[in-house]
Amino acid sequence: MDVQESKRLSRYSNEQKILVVGEGEFSFSLSLAKALGSATNITAISLDIREDLGRNYNNGKGNVEELERLGCTVVRGVNVHSMKSDDRLAHYDIIIFNFPHAGKRNKVFGGFMESAREMMKDEDGEIHITLNTLNPFNKWDLKALAEEKGLRLIQRMQFIKWAFPSSSNKRASGSNCDFIYPIGSAITYMFKK
């Protein structure tokens, strides 16, 4: 029986069951899988139901194929409000939502946090949301929104882009969706029950 070597990257480990929400071209999940040496513990979900990733993201199809080759579960067309009742998903140690583009932030984050809270394995589970520190993102009071959903902020941490070298933050939609969306300074907010 092979024993897998424990690997870590920031707050993430190959011993955790990780859900990455809102992937466009799946580059963050792939970067995480490569750093941890395995993707068998990672589920990457896209909110987009379109099958042709190549039309929107030059690297999307290749990233998904590589994730699947590494053993990652890739799921498309997930609604963040009802993901807790999606039979394709289970319970997770860490749920990550990086750089969400939420026009109606209270509705999007409220639904996401409520659903994610129910999907955490246990009391030690964490929800991580990474946002730019620029306007208007710096005005989103995630702490208050989380508290309304029974979550508490446990830590804020600077997002270190170079820790995920193959990850690129792309625009969410539109004719320019494959263009890089500049991250600048970003913070990861970590919540627990």
Order of alpha helices (4+ residues) and beta strands (2+ residues): beta-beta-beta-alpha-beta-alpha-alpha-beta-beta-alpha-beta-alpha-beta-beta
